[in-house]
């Protein structure tokens, strides 16, 4: 009976000893080994043996850590108050430095990321912050890389996640955007009018050189009108040629009137033609001689 109890006690002691001395390091981890408080090296993935009390191991994960940066109240360079939140991604590249150089890597990066976010965003205007977010993200990441290099940490990415604007600023930006769109619409309409006027000028020059082109255009207009099955048909006519023809007609009539013989006017101012009497005719010398010879 005593032998069986002894075997059980020994088995328990061996199990506890193995549980304390044997450690499993995963593929994404590394172990930093301390002996009497001094770093003696790093251990890779697998099963390792550690002497209890003499050696101590600290496991460090090499996976990328996602760390949200809480919203920060920031005043931009043009004195606009905004709330900006972001997210950062980092990973440990040196297990020994991340254990020895700093106590809590995640808390330290979180605090330094908040201050860096306020510093970098405060150096830009509101328009720059909204339009140049990529450059702001790069600036924040570069600053964090420099400050965390001694901690054995690499910041892989920083992204601005949310930008909260005051309601008054949102309304002002909406009015500005509307005015900008109206300006672009007017510019586009003016450019269209310019192109249309240029095209009409070229078309008029071609029609002046080829009069039949205007008649073809008139026929095309009649075809377009006939599509709707209208009962009224409009025959378009060239206005300028019609006016010219009327002017030529009036000129011909005026010239013809000027060529007509004018009526004779008497000494008393009366018109002989209007009185109905034939105008008196002066006798010539031959007529007088003939009459005298006959008598």
C-alpha positions in Angstrom: 0.0 0.0 0.0 2.8 2.4 0.9 4.6 1.6 -2.4 1.6 2.5 -4.5 1.2 5.8 -2.6 4.9 6.5 -3.2 4.5 5.8 -6.9 1.5 8.2 -7.1 3.4 10.9 -5.3 6.4 10.5 -7.5 4.2 10.6 -10.6 2.5 13.8 -9.4 5.9 15.4 -8.7 7.2 14.5 -12.1 4.1 15.8 -13.8 4.4 19.1 -12.0 8.1 19.3 -12.8 7.5 18.7 -16.4 4.6 21.2 -16.4 7.0 23.9 -15.0 10.0 23.1 -17.1 8.5 22.3 -20.5 7.1 25.1 -22.6 5.5 25.1 -26.0 6.2 28.1 -28.3 3.8 28.5 -31.2 4.8 29.3 -34.8 3.9 33.0 -34.4 5.8 33.4 -31.1 9.3 33.7 -29.8 10.5 33.2 -26.3 13.0 35.5 -24.5 14.9 33.5 -21.8 16.2 35.1 -18.6 18.7 33.4 -16.3 18.9 35.0 -12.9 17.4 38.2 -14.4 19.7 38.4 -17.4 18.7 37.8 -21.0 20.6 34.7 -22.4 18.8 34.4 -25.7 15.7 33.7 -27.7 13.9 30.5 -28.4 12.0 29.7 -31.6 8.8 27.7 -32.1 8.7 24.2 -30.6 9.1 22.5 -27.2 11.8 23.9 -25.0 13.1 23.0 -21.6 13.4 25.7 -18.9 14.9 25.1 -15.4 12.5 26.4 -12.9 13.7 29.2 -10.6 16.9 29.5 -12.5 15.4 30.4 -15.9 12.3 32.5 -16.8 10.8 32.7 -20.3 8.6 35.5 -21.7 6.7 34.7 -24.8 6.3 37.5 -27.5 3.8 37.3 -30.4 4.9 38.4 -33.8 1.5 38.7 -35.3 0.2 42.1 -36.5 -1.9 43.8 -33.8 -4.8 46.1 -34.7 -5.0 49.0 -32.4 -7.8 51.6 -32.6 -6.9 55.2 -31.8 -9.8 56.8 -29.9 -11.4 60.0 -31.3 -9.3 63.1 -30.6 -10.6 66.7 -30.5 -8.3 68.6 -32.8 -8.2 72.3 -33.9 -6.9 72.5 -37.5 -4.5 75.2 -38.8 -7.5 77.3 -40.0 -9.1 77.1 -36.5 -11.8 74.5 -37.2 -12.6 72.1 -34.4 -12.9 68.5 -35.6 -13.0 65.0 -34.0 -10.7 62.5 -35.7 -10.3 58.8 -35.0 -7.9 56.4 -36.6 -6.6 52.9 -36.5 -3.0 51.6 -36.5 -1.4 48.2 -37.3 1.9 47.2 -35.8 3.9 44.1 -35.1 7.0 43.1 -33.0 10.2 42.6 -35.0 12.6 42.3 -32.1 11.4 40.2 -29.2 14.2 41.1 -26.8 13.7 44.9 -27.2 10.0 44.6 -26.9 10.4 42.9 -23.5 13.5 44.8 -22.1 13.1 48.3 -23.5 9.4 49.0 -22.6 7.0 47.6 -20.1 3.8 47.6 -22.1 4.2 47.9 -25.9 0.5 48.2 -26.8 -0.3 50.9 -24.2 2.8 52.9 -25.1 2.0 52.8 -28.9 -1.6 53.8 -28.1 -0.5 56.9 -26.2 2.1 58.0 -28.7 -0.3 57.4 -31.6 -2.9 59.8 -30.0 -0.4 62.6 -29.5 1.1 62.1 -33.0 -2.4 62.2 -34.5 -3.2 65.5 -32.8 0.2 67.0 -33.8 0.1 66.0 -37.5 -3.6 66.8 -38.1 -3.3 70.2 -36.3 -0.6 71.2 -38.9 -3.1 71.0 -41.8 -6.1 73.0 -42.8 -9.5 71.4 -43.0 -9.5 71.2 -46.8 -6.0 69.6 -46.7 -7.1 67.1 -44.1 -10.1 66.0 -46.2 -8.2 66.0 -49.5 -4.8 64.7 -48.4 -5.6 61.9 -46.0 -3.1 59.6 -47.6 -0.2 61.9 -47.0 -1.3 62.5 -43.4 -1.4 58.7 -42.9 2.1 58.4 -44.2 3.4 61.2 -42.0 1.8 59.7 -38.8 3.3 56.2 -39.7 6.8 57.6 -40.3 6.7 59.5 -37.0 5.6 56.4 -35.1 8.2 54.3 -36.8 11.0 56.6 -35.6 9.7 56.7 -32.0 9.0 52.9 -31.8 12.2 51.7 -33.4 13.9 51.4 -30.1 11.1 49.3 -28.8 11.5 46.6 -31.4 8.2 47.4 -33.0 7.3 48.2 -36.6 4.2 50.3 -37.4 3.0 48.9 -40.7 -0.1 51.1 -41.4 -2.0 54.1 -40.0 -5.4 55.1 -41.4 -7.7 58.0 -40.5 -11.0 56.2 -39.8 -13.6 58.9 -39.0 -13.7 62.7 -39.2 -16.5 64.4 -37.4 -17.3 68.0 -38.4 -19.6 70.6 -36.7 -23.0 70.9 -38.1 -22.4 74.6 -39.1 -19.3 73.5 -41.0 -21.3 70.8 -42.8 -23.9 73.3 -43.9 -21.2 75.7 -45.1 -19.4 73.0 -47.0 -22.7 71.9 -48.6 -23.4 75.5 -49.8 -19.8 75.8 -51.1 -20.2 72.5 -53.0 -23.5 73.6 -54.5 -22.0 76.9 -55.6 -19.0 75.1 -57.2 -21.3 72.8 -59.1 -23.4 75.8 -60.3 -20.2 77.5 -61.5 -19.1 74.4 -63.4 -22.6 74.1 -65.0 -22.5 77.7 -66.2 -19.0 77.2 -67.6 -20.0 74.1 -69.4 -23.1 75.8 -70.8 -21.0 78.7 -72.0 -18.6 76.4 -73.7 -21.5 74.6 -75.4 -22.9 77.9 -76.6 -19.5 78.9 -78.0 -19.1 75.6 -79.8 -22.6 75.8 -81.1 -22.0 79.4 -82.4 -18.8 78.3 -84.1 -20.5 75.4 -85.8 -23.4 77.6 -86.9 -20.9 80.1 -88.3 -19.2 77.4 -90.3 -22.6 76.1 -91.5 -23.7 79.5 -92.6 -20.5 79.9 -94.6 -21.1 76.6 -96.4 -24.7 77.6 -97.2 -23.5 80.9 -98.6 -21.2 79.0 -101.0 -23.8 76.3 -101.8 -27.4 77.7 -101.9 -28.9 74.3 -102.4 -27.7 73.3 -99.0 -30.3 75.6 -97.5 -33.0 74.0 -99.5 -31.9 70.5 -98.4 -32.0 71.8 -94.8 -35.6 73.0 -95.4 -36.6 69.6 -96.7 -35.1 68.0 -93.6 -37.1 70.3 -91.5 -40.3 69.3 -93.3 -39.4 65.7 -92.7 -38.9 66.3 -89.0 -42.3 68.1 -88.8 -44.0 65.3 -90.6 -42.9 62.7 -88.1 -45.6 64.0 -85.6 -48.3 63.7 -88.2 -49.3 67.3 -88.0 -52.1 68.7 -90.1 -50.4 72.0 -90.6 -47.4 72.1 -92.8 -45.0 75.1 -92.6 -42.9 75.9 -95.7 -39.8 77.7 -94.4 -38.4 80.3 -96.8 -35.0 82.0 -96.8 -35.8 85.4 -95.2 -32.9 87.3 -96.5 -33.4 86.3 -100.2 -37.1 87.2 -99.9 -36.2 90.7 -98.6 -33.7 91.1 -101.4 -36.3 90.1 -104.0 -38.8 92.6 -102.6 -36.2 95.3 -102.7 -35.4 94.5 -106.3 -39.1 94.6 -107.2 -39.6 98.0 -105.6 -36.6 99.3 -107.4 -37.9 98.1 -110.8 -41.3 99.6 -110.2 -39.9 103.0 -109.2 -37.7 103.1 -112.3 -40.7 102.2 -114.6 -42.7 105.0 -113.0 -39.9 107.5 -113.6 -39.8 106.6 -117.3 -43.5 107.4 -118.0 -44.2 110.8 -120.0 -45.2 113.6 -117.7 -48.5 115.6 -118.5 -48.2 119.2 -120.0 -49.0 122.1 -117.7 -50.7 125.3 -119.1 -49.7 128.9 -118.4 -52.5 129.2 -115.9 -51.4 126.1 -114.2 -54.3 124.0 -115.5 -53.6 120.5 -116.8 -54.9 120.2 -120.4 -55.0 116.5 -120.3 -57.3 116.7 -117.3 -59.8 119.2 -119.0 -60.4 116.8 -121.9 -59.4 119.3 -124.7 -56.7 118.4 -127.1 -53.7 120.5 -126.8 -53.4 123.3 -129.5 -50.9 122.6 -132.2 -48.8 125.3 -133.8 -49.1 125.6 -137.6 -46.1 125.4 -139.7 -45.2 127.6 -142.7 -46.1 125.0 -145.3 -49.6 124.6 -144.0 -50.2 128.4 -144.2 -49.0 128.5 -147.9 -51.3 125.6 -148.9 -54.4 127.3 -147.5 -53.6 130.7 -149.3 -53.1 129.0 -152.7 -56.4 127.3 -152.5 -58.3 130.5 -151.9 
